Amino acid sequence: MTGQLLDSFLDCFTRHVHILDATVAVKEDFADIVQSQENLRLIQLPSWAGLGAVQYVVLFSNCLCL
């Protein structure tokens, strides 16, 4: 591996580590916010390093039924 390739790799790695660090720093707060909403569900994505997915759940208790 040449010095230029190593520098390029380290630059890319450093940029991605900052993104991952920021994601980890807010993950618990994000989960708390989603869980505090009755109509939202947090879906964990094991193969994803992000925060997960949010599912909107329709609540029928507020619907007018005929």
PyMOL Python script that loads the backbone (N, CA, C, O; Angstrom):
from pymol import cmd

cmd.read_pdbstr("""\
ATOM      1  N   MET A   1       0.852  -1.176   0.000  1.00  0.00           N
ATOM      2  CA  MET A   1       0.000   0.000   0.000  1.00  0.00           C
ATOM      3  C   MET A   1       0.897   1.237   0.000  1.00  0.00           C
ATOM      4  O   MET A   1       1.816   1.364   0.809  1.00  0.00           O
ATOM      5  N   THR A   2       0.608   2.121  -0.907  1.00  0.00           N
ATOM      6  CA  THR A   2       1.419   3.331  -0.993  1.00  0.00           C
ATOM      7  C   THR A   2       0.981   4.353   0.056  1.00  0.00           C
ATOM      8  O   THR A   2      -0.105   4.253   0.627  1.00  0.00           O
ATOM      9  N   GLY A   3       1.838   5.325   0.294  1.00  0.00           N
ATOM     10  CA  GLY A   3       1.512   6.374   1.256  1.00  0.00           C
ATOM     11  C   GLY A   3       0.278   7.159   0.853  1.00  0.00           C
ATOM     12  O   GLY A   3      -0.509   7.567   1.708  1.00  0.00           O
ATOM     13  N   GLN A   4       0.104   7.374  -0.458  1.00  0.00           N
ATOM     14  CA  GLN A   4      -1.064   8.114  -0.948  1.00  0.00           C
ATOM     15  C   GLN A   4      -2.350   7.323  -0.695  1.00  0.00           C
ATOM     16  O   GLN A   4      -3.360   7.892  -0.281  1.00  0.00           O
ATOM     17  N   LEU A   5      -2.312   6.019  -0.945  1.00  0.00           N
ATOM     18  CA  LEU A   5      -3.485   5.182  -0.682  1.00  0.00           C
ATOM     19  C   LEU A   5      -3.810   5.151   0.807  1.00  0.00           C
ATOM     20  O   LEU A   5      -4.977   5.204   1.195  1.00  0.00           O
ATOM     21  N   LEU A   6      -2.787   5.065   1.627  1.00  0.00           N
ATOM     22  CA  LEU A   6      -2.996   5.049   3.070  1.00  0.00           C
ATOM     23  C   LEU A   6      -3.599   6.371   3.536  1.00  0.00           C
ATOM     24  O   LEU A   6      -4.519   6.378   4.353  1.00  0.00           O
ATOM     25  N   ASP A   7      -3.090   7.480   3.026  1.00  0.00           N
ATOM     26  CA  ASP A   7      -3.639   8.791   3.382  1.00  0.00           C
ATOM     27  C   ASP A   7      -5.101   8.901   2.952  1.00  0.00           C
ATOM     28  O   ASP A   7      -5.934   9.429   3.689  1.00  0.00           O
ATOM     29  N   SER A   8      -5.401   8.408   1.771  1.00  0.00           N
ATOM     30  CA  SER A   8      -6.775   8.444   1.271  1.00  0.00           C
ATOM     31  C   SER A   8      -7.698   7.594   2.152  1.00  0.00           C
ATOM     32  O   SER A   8      -8.804   8.012   2.496  1.00  0.00           O
ATOM     33  N   PHE A   9      -7.228   6.409   2.507  1.00  0.00           N
ATOM     34  CA  PHE A   9      -8.008   5.528   3.392  1.00  0.00           C
ATOM     35  C   PHE A   9      -8.247   6.185   4.748  1.00  0.00           C
ATOM     36  O   PHE A   9      -9.374   6.192   5.242  1.00  0.00           O
ATOM     37  N   LEU A  10      -7.207   6.729   5.345  1.00  0.00           N
ATOM     38  CA  LEU A  10      -7.341   7.356   6.664  1.00  0.00           C
ATOM     39  C   LEU A  10      -8.271   8.561   6.625  1.00  0.00           C
ATOM     40  O   LEU A  10      -9.022   8.786   7.574  1.00  0.00           O
ATOM     41  N   ASP A  11      -8.235   9.334   5.555  1.00  0.00           N
ATOM     42  CA  ASP A  11      -9.140  10.474   5.403  1.00  0.00           C
ATOM     43  C   ASP A  11     -10.590   9.998   5.344  1.00  0.00           C
ATOM     44  O   ASP A  11     -11.456  10.537   6.033  1.00  0.00           O
ATOM     45  N   CYS A  12     -10.844   9.005   4.531  1.00  0.00           N
ATOM     46  CA  CYS A  12     -12.192   8.443   4.397  1.00  0.00           C
ATOM     47  C   CYS A  12     -12.652   7.838   5.725  1.00  0.00           C
ATOM     48  O   CYS A  12     -13.784   8.064   6.151  1.00  0.00           O
ATOM     49  N   PHE A  13     -11.795   7.086   6.363  1.00  0.00           N
ATOM     50  CA  PHE A  13     -12.112   6.460   7.649  1.00  0.00           C
ATOM     51  C   PHE A  13     -12.444   7.511   8.707  1.00  0.00           C
ATOM     52  O   PHE A  13     -13.412   7.361   9.452  1.00  0.00           O
ATOM     53  N   THR A  14     -11.659   8.551   8.770  1.00  0.00           N
ATOM     54  CA  THR A  14     -11.872   9.619   9.756  1.00  0.00           C
ATOM     55  C   THR A  14     -13.217  10.297   9.537  1.00  0.00           C
ATOM     56  O   THR A  14     -13.930  10.573  10.502  1.00  0.00           O
ATOM     57  N   ARG A  15     -13.575  10.569   8.293  1.00  0.00           N
ATOM     58  CA  ARG A  15     -14.870  11.193   8.000  1.00  0.00           C
ATOM     59  C   ARG A  15     -16.025  10.302   8.433  1.00  0.00           C
ATOM     60  O   ARG A  15     -17.016  10.790   8.977  1.00  0.00           O
ATOM     61  N   HIS A  16     -15.907   9.018   8.198  1.00  0.00           N
ATOM     62  CA  HIS A  16     -16.987   8.094   8.554  1.00  0.00           C
ATOM     63  C   HIS A  16     -17.054   7.849  10.054  1.00  0.00           C
ATOM     64  O   HIS A  16     -18.144   7.660  10.595  1.00  0.00           O
ATOM     65  N   VAL A  17     -15.946   7.847  10.721  1.00  0.00           N
ATOM     66  CA  VAL A  17     -15.941   7.661  12.175  1.00  0.00           C
ATOM     67  C   VAL A  17     -16.670   8.820  12.850  1.00  0.00           C
ATOM     68  O   VAL A  17     -17.386   8.605  13.828  1.00  0.00           O
ATOM     69  N   HIS A  18     -16.505  10.040  12.351  1.00  0.00           N
ATOM     70  CA  HIS A  18     -17.211  11.191  12.925  1.00  0.00           C
ATOM     71  C   HIS A  18     -18.724  11.031  12.766  1.00  0.00           C
ATOM     72  O   HIS A  18     -19.485  11.364  13.674  1.00  0.00           O
ATOM     73  N   ILE A  19     -19.150  10.529  11.628  1.00  0.00           N
ATOM     74  CA  ILE A  19     -20.579  10.299  11.398  1.00  0.00           C
ATOM     75  C   ILE A  19     -21.093   9.226  12.347  1.00  0.00           C
ATOM     76  O   ILE A  19     -22.159   9.383  12.942  1.00  0.00           O
ATOM     77  N   LEU A  20     -20.354   8.150  12.490  1.00  0.00           N
ATOM     78  CA  LEU A  20     -20.750   7.073  13.389  1.00  0.00           C
ATOM     79  C   LEU A  20     -20.779   7.549  14.841  1.00  0.00           C
ATOM     80  O   LEU A  20     -21.703   7.217  15.584  1.00  0.00           O
ATOM     81  N   ASP A  21     -19.784   8.318  15.245  1.00  0.00           N
ATOM     82  CA  ASP A  21     -19.765   8.876  16.604  1.00  0.00           C
ATOM     83  C   ASP A  21     -20.985   9.753  16.859  1.00  0.00           C
ATOM     84  O   ASP A  21     -21.591   9.676  17.928  1.00  0.00           O
ATOM     85  N   ALA A  22     -21.348  10.582  15.891  1.00  0.00           N
ATOM     86  CA  ALA A  22     -22.517  11.453  16.045  1.00  0.00           C
ATOM     87  C   ALA A  22     -23.800  10.632  16.141  1.00  0.00           C
ATOM     88  O   ALA A  22     -24.695  10.965  16.917  1.00  0.00           O
ATOM     89  N   THR A  23     -23.889   9.580  15.368  1.00  0.00           N
ATOM     90  CA  THR A  23     -25.062   8.707  15.401  1.00  0.00           C
ATOM     91  C   THR A  23     -25.195   8.023  16.754  1.00  0.00           C
ATOM     92  O   THR A  23     -26.282   7.987  17.331  1.00  0.00           O
ATOM     93  N   VAL A  24     -24.112   7.490  17.252  1.00  0.00           N
ATOM     94  CA  VAL A  24     -24.127   6.807  18.553  1.00  0.00           C
ATOM     95  C   VAL A  24     -24.477   7.785  19.670  1.00  0.00           C
ATOM     96  O   VAL A  24     -25.165   7.418  20.622  1.00  0.00           O
ATOM     97  N   ALA A  25     -24.011   9.021  19.561  1.00  0.00           N
ATOM     98  CA  ALA A  25     -24.253  10.025  20.601  1.00  0.00           C
ATOM     99  C   ALA A  25     -25.738  10.355  20.748  1.00  0.00           C
ATOM    100  O   ALA A  25     -26.176  10.678  21.852  1.00  0.00           O
ATOM    101  N   VAL A  26     -26.525  10.284  19.674  1.00  0.00           N
ATOM    102  CA  VAL A  26     -27.940  10.663  19.744  1.00  0.00           C
ATOM    103  C   VAL A  26     -28.896   9.475  19.681  1.00  0.00           C
ATOM    104  O   VAL A  26     -30.112   9.664  19.714  1.00  0.00           O
ATOM    105  N   LYS A  27     -28.374   8.273  19.591  1.00  0.00           N
ATOM    106  CA  LYS A  27     -29.229   7.101  19.409  1.00  0.00           C
ATOM    107  C   LYS A  27     -30.223   6.920  20.557  1.00  0.00           C
ATOM    108  O   LYS A  27     -31.399   6.653  20.309  1.00  0.00           O
ATOM    109  N   GLU A  28     -29.786   7.057  21.782  1.00  0.00           N
ATOM    110  CA  GLU A  28     -30.677   6.876  22.931  1.00  0.00           C
ATOM    111  C   GLU A  28     -31.746   7.971  22.982  1.00  0.00           C
ATOM    112  O   GLU A  28     -32.916   7.684  23.235  1.00  0.00           O
ATOM    113  N   ASP A  29     -31.348   9.219  22.743  1.00  0.00           N
ATOM    114  CA  ASP A  29     -32.317  10.324  22.711  1.00  0.00           C
ATOM    115  C   ASP A  29     -33.352  10.112  21.612  1.00  0.00           C
ATOM    116  O   ASP A  29     -34.545  10.333  21.820  1.00  0.00           O
ATOM    117  N   PHE A  30     -32.891   9.685  20.450  1.00  0.00           N
ATOM    118  CA  PHE A  30     -33.789   9.420  19.326  1.00  0.00           C
ATOM    119  C   PHE A  30     -34.796   8.331  19.695  1.00  0.00           C
ATOM    120  O   PHE A  30     -35.989   8.476  19.430  1.00  0.00           O
ATOM    121  N   ALA A  31     -34.327   7.253  20.298  1.00  0.00           N
ATOM    122  CA  ALA A  31     -35.210   6.158  20.700  1.00  0.00           C
ATOM    123  C   ALA A  31     -36.225   6.641  21.736  1.00  0.00           C
ATOM    124  O   ALA A  31     -37.395   6.266  21.667  1.00  0.00           O
ATOM    125  N   ASP A  32     -35.801   7.454  22.681  1.00  0.00           N
ATOM    126  CA  ASP A  32     -36.712   7.995  23.696  1.00  0.00           C
ATOM    127  C   ASP A  32     -37.804   8.856  23.060  1.00  0.00           C
ATOM    128  O   ASP A  32     -38.970   8.769  23.446  1.00  0.00           O
ATOM    129  N   ILE A  33     -37.432   9.676  22.099  1.00  0.00           N
ATOM    130  CA  ILE A  33     -38.408  10.539  21.419  1.00  0.00           C
ATOM    131  C   ILE A  33     -39.424   9.697  20.665  1.00  0.00           C
ATOM    132  O   ILE A  33     -40.626   9.952  20.748  1.00  0.00           O
ATOM    133  N   VAL A  34     -38.958   8.706  19.936  1.00  0.00           N
ATOM    134  CA  VAL A  34     -39.868   7.850  19.173  1.00  0.00           C
ATOM    135  C   VAL A  34     -40.789   7.087  20.127  1.00  0.00           C
ATOM    136  O   VAL A  34     -41.992   7.003  19.882  1.00  0.00           O
ATOM    137  N   GLN A  35     -40.244   6.535  21.199  1.00  0.00           N
ATOM    138  CA  GLN A  35     -41.054   5.753  22.137  1.00  0.00           C
ATOM    139  C   GLN A  35     -42.065   6.605  22.897  1.00  0.00           C
ATOM    140  O   GLN A  35     -43.055   6.079  23.407  1.00  0.00           O
ATOM    141  N   SER A  36     -41.833   7.896  22.979  1.00  0.00           N
ATOM    142  CA  SER A  36     -42.775   8.768  23.680  1.00  0.00           C
ATOM    143  C   SER A  36     -44.012   9.090  22.829  1.00  0.00           C
ATOM    144  O   SER A  36     -44.978   9.671  23.325  1.00  0.00           O
ATOM    145  N   GLN A  37     -43.977   8.717  21.567  1.00  0.00           N
ATOM    146  CA  GLN A  37     -45.096   8.964  20.662  1.00  0.00           C
ATOM    147  C   GLN A  37     -45.913   7.684  20.501  1.00  0.00           C
ATOM    148  O   GLN A  37     -45.380   6.638  20.132  1.00  0.00           O
ATOM    149  N   GLU A  38     -47.192   7.779  20.779  1.00  0.00           N
ATOM    150  CA  GLU A  38     -48.062   6.598  20.728  1.00  0.00           C
ATOM    151  C   GLU A  38     -48.158   6.001  19.324  1.00  0.00           C
ATOM    152  O   GLU A  38     -48.358   4.795  19.174  1.00  0.00           O
ATOM    153  N   ASN A  39     -48.019   6.835  18.306  1.00  0.00           N
ATOM    154  CA  ASN A  39     -48.220   6.360  16.940  1.00  0.00           C
ATOM    155  C   ASN A  39     -46.918   6.078  16.178  1.00  0.00           C
ATOM    156  O   ASN A  39     -46.934   5.947  14.954  1.00  0.00           O
ATOM    157  N   LEU A  40     -45.808   5.986  16.886  1.00  0.00           N
ATOM    158  CA  LEU A  40     -44.536   5.671  16.247  1.00  0.00           C
ATOM    159  C   LEU A  40     -43.908   4.441  16.882  1.00  0.00           C
ATOM    160  O   LEU A  40     -44.046   4.213  18.084  1.00  0.00           O
ATOM    161  N   ARG A  41     -43.224   3.658  16.078  1.00  0.00           N
ATOM    162  CA  ARG A  41     -42.487   2.484  16.555  1.00  0.00           C
ATOM    163  C   ARG A  41     -41.077   2.542  15.986  1.00  0.00           C
ATOM    164  O   ARG A  41     -40.882   2.860  14.813  1.00  0.00           O
ATOM    165  N   LEU A  42     -40.108   2.235  16.818  1.00  0.00           N
ATOM    166  CA  LEU A  42     -38.723   2.171  16.375  1.00  0.00           C
ATOM    167  C   LEU A  42     -38.428   0.748  15.912  1.00  0.00           C
ATOM    168  O   LEU A  42     -38.635  -0.215  16.652  1.00  0.00           O
ATOM    169  N   ILE A  43     -37.953   0.632  14.701  1.00  0.00           N
ATOM    170  CA  ILE A  43     -37.602  -0.670  14.120  1.00  0.00           C
ATOM    171  C   ILE A  43     -36.082  -0.751  14.061  1.00  0.00           C
ATOM    172  O   ILE A  43     -35.438   0.035  13.366  1.00  0.00           O
ATOM    173  N   GLN A  44     -35.518  -1.698  14.790  1.00  0.00           N
ATOM    174  CA  GLN A  44     -34.066  -1.885  14.777  1.00  0.00           C
ATOM    175  C   GLN A  44     -33.653  -2.587  13.488  1.00  0.00           C
ATOM    176  O   GLN A  44     -34.304  -3.530  13.038  1.00  0.00           O
ATOM    177  N   LEU A  45     -32.579  -2.118  12.918  1.00  0.00           N
ATOM    178  CA  LEU A  45     -32.026  -2.716  11.711  1.00  0.00           C
ATOM    179  C   LEU A  45     -30.624  -3.213  12.045  1.00  0.00           C
ATOM    180  O   LEU A  45     -29.665  -2.445  11.982  1.00  0.00           O
ATOM    181  N   PRO A  46     -30.497  -4.494  12.401  1.00  0.00           N
ATOM    182  CA  PRO A  46     -29.214  -5.022  12.881  1.00  0.00           C
ATOM    183  C   PRO A  46     -28.042  -4.834  11.923  1.00  0.00           C
ATOM    184  O   PRO A  46     -26.902  -4.704  12.368  1.00  0.00           O
ATOM    185  N   SER A  47     -28.297  -4.819  10.636  1.00  0.00           N
ATOM    186  CA  SER A  47     -27.195  -4.694   9.685  1.00  0.00           C
ATOM    187  C   SER A  47     -26.917  -3.243   9.311  1.00  0.00           C
ATOM    188  O   SER A  47     -26.140  -2.984   8.391  1.00  0.00           O
ATOM    189  N   TRP A  48     -27.534  -2.298  10.003  1.00  0.00           N
ATOM    190  CA  TRP A  48     -27.395  -0.881   9.695  1.00  0.00           C
ATOM    191  C   TRP A  48     -26.787  -0.175  10.885  1.00  0.00           C
ATOM    192  O   TRP A  48     -27.223  -0.384  12.017  1.00  0.00           O
ATOM    193  N   ALA A  49     -25.787   0.658  10.652  1.00  0.00           N
ATOM    194  CA  ALA A  49     -25.120   1.364  11.748  1.00  0.00           C
ATOM    195  C   ALA A  49     -25.868   2.622  12.173  1.00  0.00           C
ATOM    196  O   ALA A  49     -25.452   3.302  13.110  1.00  0.00           O
ATOM    197  N   GLY A  50     -26.953   2.932  11.500  1.00  0.00           N
ATOM    198  CA  GLY A  50     -27.703   4.152  11.782  1.00  0.00           C
ATOM    199  C   GLY A  50     -28.631   4.022  12.985  1.00  0.00           C
ATOM    200  O   GLY A  50     -28.468   3.144  13.832  1.00  0.00           O
ATOM    201  N   LEU A  51     -29.600   4.915  13.033  1.00  0.00           N
ATOM    202  CA  LEU A  51     -30.518   4.996  14.168  1.00  0.00           C
ATOM    203  C   LEU A  51     -31.643   3.977  14.100  1.00  0.00           C
ATOM    204  O   LEU A  51     -32.331   3.759  15.097  1.00  0.00           O
ATOM    205  N   GLY A  52     -31.842   3.362  12.976  1.00  0.00           N
ATOM    206  CA  GLY A  52     -32.947   2.439  12.790  1.00  0.00           C
ATOM    207  C   GLY A  52     -34.003   3.090  11.917  1.00  0.00           C
ATOM    208  O   GLY A  52     -33.758   4.123  11.294  1.00  0.00           O
ATOM    209  N   ALA A  53     -35.170   2.484  11.875  1.00  0.00           N
ATOM    210  CA  ALA A  53     -36.276   3.006  11.072  1.00  0.00           C
ATOM    211  C   ALA A  53     -37.422   3.356  12.002  1.00  0.00           C
ATOM    212  O   ALA A  53     -37.544   2.801  13.094  1.00  0.00           O
ATOM    213  N   VAL A  54     -38.251   4.272  11.565  1.00  0.00           N
ATOM    214  CA  VAL A  54     -39.428   4.648  12.334  1.00  0.00           C
ATOM    215  C   VAL A  54     -40.655   4.246  11.534  1.00  0.00           C
ATOM    216  O   VAL A  54     -40.787   4.574  10.354  1.00  0.00           O
ATOM    217  N   GLN A  55     -41.552   3.526  12.203  1.00  0.00           N
ATOM    218  CA  GLN A  55     -42.792   3.092  11.574  1.00  0.00           C
ATOM    219  C   GLN A  55     -43.942   3.916  12.137  1.00  0.00           C
ATOM    220  O   GLN A  55     -44.077   4.048  13.353  1.00  0.00           O
ATOM    221  N   TYR A  56     -44.769   4.471  11.257  1.00  0.00           N
ATOM    222  CA  TYR A  56     -45.964   5.207  11.664  1.00  0.00           C
ATOM    223  C   TYR A  56     -47.090   4.206  11.843  1.00  0.00           C
ATOM    224  O   TYR A  56     -47.336   3.383  10.961  1.00  0.00           O
ATOM    225  N   VAL A  57     -47.779   4.268  12.978  1.00  0.00           N
ATOM    226  CA  VAL A  57     -48.871   3.364  13.283  1.00  0.00           C
ATOM    227  C   VAL A  57     -50.164   4.176  13.312  1.00  0.00           C
ATOM    228  O   VAL A  57     -50.297   5.122  14.088  1.00  0.00           O
ATOM    229  N   VAL A  58     -51.113   3.797  12.459  1.00  0.00           N
ATOM    230  CA  VAL A  58     -52.390   4.483  12.422  1.00  0.00           C
ATOM    231  C   VAL A  58     -53.177   4.120  13.678  1.00  0.00           C
ATOM    232  O   VAL A  58     -53.343   2.944  14.001  1.00  0.00           O
ATOM    233  N   LEU A  59     -53.654   5.138  14.378  1.00  0.00           N
ATOM    234  CA  LEU A  59     -54.462   4.917  15.575  1.00  0.00           C
ATOM    235  C   LEU A  59     -55.933   5.069  15.206  1.00  0.00           C
ATOM    236  O   LEU A  59     -56.352   6.127  14.735  1.00  0.00           O
ATOM    237  N   PHE A  60     -56.709   4.027  15.417  1.00  0.00           N
ATOM    238  CA  PHE A  60     -58.106   4.066  15.044  1.00  0.00           C
ATOM    239  C   PHE A  60     -59.005   4.647  16.136  1.00  0.00           C
ATOM    240  O   PHE A  60     -60.191   4.868  15.893  1.00  0.00           O
ATOM    241  N   SER A  61     -58.486   4.892  17.296  1.00  0.00           N
ATOM    242  CA  SER A  61     -59.308   5.411  18.390  1.00  0.00           C
ATOM    243  C   SER A  61     -59.816   6.816  18.103  1.00  0.00           C
ATOM    244  O   SER A  61     -60.820   7.234  18.680  1.00  0.00           O
ATOM    245  N   ASN A  62     -59.148   7.551  17.227  1.00  0.00           N
ATOM    246  CA  ASN A  62     -59.568   8.900  16.882  1.00  0.00           C
ATOM    247  C   ASN A  62     -60.351   8.973  15.573  1.00  0.00           C
ATOM    248  O   ASN A  62     -60.698  10.062  15.115  1.00  0.00           O
ATOM    249  N   CYS A  63     -60.629   7.816  14.971  1.00  0.00           N
ATOM    250  CA  CYS A  63     -61.314   7.791  13.682  1.00  0.00           C
ATOM    251  C   CYS A  63     -62.828   7.737  13.881  1.00  0.00           C
ATOM    252  O   CYS A  63     -63.320   7.171  14.857  1.00  0.00           O
ATOM    253  N   LEU A  64     -63.537   8.321  12.964  1.00  0.00           N
ATOM    254  CA  LEU A  64     -64.989   8.258  12.946  1.00  0.00           C
ATOM    255  C   LEU A  64     -65.388   6.976  12.243  1.00  0.00           C
ATOM    256  O   LEU A  64     -65.099   6.800  11.059  1.00  0.00           O
ATOM    257  N   CYS A  65     -66.032   6.101  12.941  1.00  0.00           N
ATOM    258  CA  CYS A  65     -66.449   4.824  12.357  1.00  0.00           C
ATOM    259  C   CYS A  65     -67.929   4.907  12.013  1.00  0.00           C
ATOM    260  O   CYS A  65     -68.738   5.358  12.825  1.00  0.00           O
ATOM    261  N   LEU A  66     -68.280   4.472  10.814  1.00  0.00           N
ATOM    262  CA  LEU A  66     -69.682   4.504  10.367  1.00  0.00           C
ATOM    263  C   LEU A  66     -70.343   3.183  10.562  1.00  0.00           C
ATOM    264  O   LEU A  66     -71.522   3.029  10.242  1.00  0.00           O
TER     265      LEU A  66
END
""", "prot")
cmd.dss("prot")
cmd.show_as("cartoon", "prot")
cmd.util.cbc("prot")
cmd.orient("prot")
